[in-house]
Amino acid sequence: MSKIFLLAFAVMIFGSAGPSHGMDFPIASPLERFEKRLDEVEGYLDIAAKKKGVENQMRYLDRSGIRDVLTELQNLFWLYSKRYGRFRKFRDVMKDLEDHISHLGDYKKYLRYAEQVDADTEQRYKEKLDHEISLYRNYLKNSDWLKPGHPLIRRIREELRKTDWPSLEADRNYLLKRVAKKLKKMHREEYDFNLVEEGWHELRRDVRRFEYLNDAMDGLVTPSPDIACPLGGPVNGRKKDRARKQDAYNCHVAPCLVKKLSQADDELLELKKAGAWHEASGKDIPPGMYERVKKIHTELIESKVYLHLASQLKDCRTAEAR
């Protein structure tokens, strides 16, 4: 009998440990968040392993949906790494494969930009792409990702299944607190806006961080029209409403905050594409593009989007957690 079934049965019969405020939890244990994603990864790996040759395996993984699942697992392991330090190594494992897939896609895109410039630029980026392919090929050959029986995934599952998971309510409060702290840190983060990859890309990665983390938490945080937009007002302006919605599993936040991050993400993506094209072409990036990236960041900080969002996550935590 599987451990997940036993956990689900125990919750059904006895309920989760500790008070639940009448919440209808969508999972029987935090373990489920990991198990279902590891199942997806195994599915992709099974198909890849049947392809003949490493190049075909790489090509399949590049076109499959495994990168999104690896990203969610990275963020899941990060979320819980504060409580379970050994999870950091699992996050790194997921990041290694996701990085190779990501870098391969990036250099293919850069090569397409370079092809529009001249033969020398095209050759230079072709060599960079070939180098990235070589790194990726060696990584797959020397790792356990595609070995029969999924020994890497099996080891991770074993570690996860022997973990002493918290009650569902404690888990919910922990996740909300963890993300809120990350948002506050993002408010203080500084970036080098003179660099596309190390500056612009890192800013966009952080802007998307909330979306990534929320995906990993299966949409725990949900925009709701019932929550007024706090922009322009003081942070912590909802203290009097903290008791509201505590019986609901989902944490409701102001839609304007999520929209603000989404708009910044969209604009940063276009700017990053344009910046990458200029770099691949050997052309100077127009000063106005640097200024626009900096302005996006400044607007997020001055409007206190991260801080407002962190405050609303705090409001969602049940009274015992505060």
N, C-alpha and C positions, 0 to 999 in steps of 0.2 A: 504494500500500500504506500503511495507516494506521500512525502512529507507535506506537500501542498494540500492534499486531500485531508490529511489528519488535522492540519491547521484550520482548514475551512470547516471541518466537522466540529472541531472544538469551539470555534467562534459561534457556530450555529447553535450549539447546545448550551454553552456557558456564557457567550458574549465575550467581548474583549476585556482585558484586564483594566481595572480602574473605571471611573465615571466616563460616560460617553455623551452626556447631554442629549440623548435621543438621536444622535447622528446616525445616518444610514451610510456606513462606510462601503466604498466600492471594492475593497480588497479585504481578504482574510488576514493578510500579513504583509508587511513591507517586502518580504521575500518575493511576493508575486510580481512586483515591479521589475525585478531583475530577471526572474525566470522566463517571463513571456518574451522579453527582449533577447535573452540568450537563445531561446527557441528560434526566434527569427534569424539570428546570426547563423545558427547551425544550418538552417534551411538554405541560406545563401551559400554557405561554405560547401554544403553537400553538392549543390549544382556546380559550383566552381571546380570542385575536385574531380568531377566527371569530364571536364574539358581537357583536351589533349594539349599538353605543353603549357609552360608557365605563362607565355605571352597570351594565350587564349584565356587562361584563368584570370590574369590581370585585366584583360579586356572585359570579361564578364563582370568582375567585381566593380570595375569603373562605371559600368552602365547599370548596375543593379541598385537596389535601395539600401544596401548594407551600410553605406556611409552615414545615413540619417540615424540608423539604429545604433551604430557605434558612437555617434555624437550623444545620443540620449543616455547610453550606458556610461560614457565619460562623465556626464553631468550627474547621473545617479551616484556613481562612486564618489564624485567630489562632494555631493550633498551629505553623504553618510561618513565621509572620511574624518570629519571632526570627531565623531563618536567612535568610529572603528578605524584606527590609523592604518591598519594593513590594507584597507581598501585603496589607498593611494597607488599601490603598485598595480592594481587591477585597472585603475583609471589610466595609468601610463600605457598599459598593454593595449587598451582600446584606442588610445590616442595615437600610438605608433602606426597601427594599420590605417586608421582614418587619415593621418597625415600623409602617408604614402599615396593613398587614393586621391586626396585633395591636391597634393603637389603635382601629381601626374596630370590632373585636369587643368591646373593652372598653367603649366608649361605648354600644354597643347594649345591653350587659348593664346598664350604669349607668342607662340610660333605663328599662329594665324595672323596676329597683328604684324609680326616681323615680315611675313611674306608680302605685305603691302608696301614695304619700305624699299629694300634693295637686296641683292643677292648676299652681300656680306652680313647684313643684319639677320637675314634668314638663316644663314649657315651658323651664325653664332648661337641663335636660339635653338636650332636643331641639335647642336652639340649639347646644350644644356638639357634639352628634353631627353636625349639619349643617355646622358648621365643619370637623370632622374629615373629612367626606366631600368637602368642597371642596378641602381640602389634598391628599387622596389623588387626587382626580380630576385636579387640576393636575399632580401629580407624574407620573401615568401619561402624561398628554398630552405633557409636556415631557421625558420620559426616553426611552431607547432600548429599554425592556423589550419593548414590543409591536410594534416596527418589523419589517417583513418581513426575513427572513434572519438575524434575531437578531444584529445588529451588536455589541451589548454582550457577549453570550456569546462571540461569535467572537473579539473582542479579548482576552477573558480566556483563552480556549483557546490563543491564539497565545502569550501570555506563559507559560502553564503548560508548553507543549510545548517551549519553548526553555530551560526551567529545567534546571540541572545537578543532577539528583536524586542523593541519596546511595545507597549500597548498601542493600539491604533490612535487613540487620542493623543498620547504622548508623542507618537511619531508625527502626527499632523502639526502639533505645536512646535516640535523640533524643526521640521522643514520650513515652516513659516518664519521662525526665528533665524534660521541659517540663511535664507534668501534675503531677509530684511538686512542682515549684517552685510551681506555682499553688496546690496544696493547702496548702503551708506558708504562702503569703501569705494564704490564706483564714483560716487559724488566727489570724492577727494582725489581721484586718479588724475595723473598728468600724462600728457602724450607729446611726442615729438611730431609736430604737424609738418615738418620738412621732409618726412620720410613716408612714402606710400605704404610699403609693406609693414614696417615696424611702427608706424604712427597711425595712418588712416585706417589700415586694416585692423589694428588693435582696438581703435576706438569703435569701429563697427562691430567687432567681436563682442565688446562689452555692451554696446547698445542692444545687441541681440541676446545677451546673456539671460535676461529675464525670460525671453521666449524659450530659449533652450532649457532653462531650469524648469519652467512650467510644463513643457512637453514631457520632461523626465518625471514630473510629479503627476502626470496624467491629467493636466488641466485643473489642478487644485485651486488655482487662482483664476477667477472668472470675472470679466467686466460685467457690470450690472447698471442699467439706467437708474436704479434706485439709489445709487451712490452719487452724490453731487460732485461736480468737478472742483477740486480744491485749488487749482492753479490761481495764483494771485492772492491767495489767503495764507494764513499761518499753517505751518506744519503742526501735526497733532490736533487739528481742528475738529476731529470726530470723537474725542474722548467721551463725550456724553452719550454716544451711541454704541459704546463698546459691547454692551450686552446684546445688541441686536444681531440676529442671524447666527448666534452661537450654536443653534440646534442644526445648522446646515453644514455639511462637510465642506462644500466649496466656500472659498473666501472671496467675497464680492468686493471688487475695487472699482474706482471711477473709470469709465471707458476712455475719458480724455487722456488719462495717463498712458494707457496702453497704446492709444492712437498716436500720441506724441512720439513714443519710442519707435513705432512702426514707420511713421513718416521719416524720422531721422535715419532709420535703417535703409529705407528705399533710396533716399537721396545720397547717402554715403556709398551705397552700392554703385550707383551711376558715376559718382566722382572717382571711386576706386578703379572702375573699369577705364574711365578716361585717363586717369593717372598712369595706369599700367600700359595703356596704349602709347602714351607719350614716352614712357621709359623705354618700351620695346623699340620705339621708332628712333630713339636717340635724340628726341626733341625736349626742349625745356618745358616744364609744366608751367602754364600760365599762373602768375601770382594770384589771380582771382580765385583759382581753384583751392589754393592753400588757405586763403582767407575764408572761403565758404565752409571748408571742413572745420576750421577753428570756430566759426560762428555757430555751426550746428552744435558743437560741444558746449560753447558758452551759453547758448539758449537753454540747453538741458539743465545746466548747472544753475543759471540765474532763476529759472522757473521752478527749481527744486523738484523736478520730476522724480528723481530717485528717492529723495527724502520723503516726499508725499506718499509714494508707493510703499516704502518701508513702513511708514506710519500706519497705513491702512492694513498692511499685513499684521502688524502688531495688534491692531484692533480686532482682528479675526481670531487671535489666540484665546483659548478658553481661560477663565479667570485663574485657575490653578497655575497656569503657566507664566503668568505675569509677575 
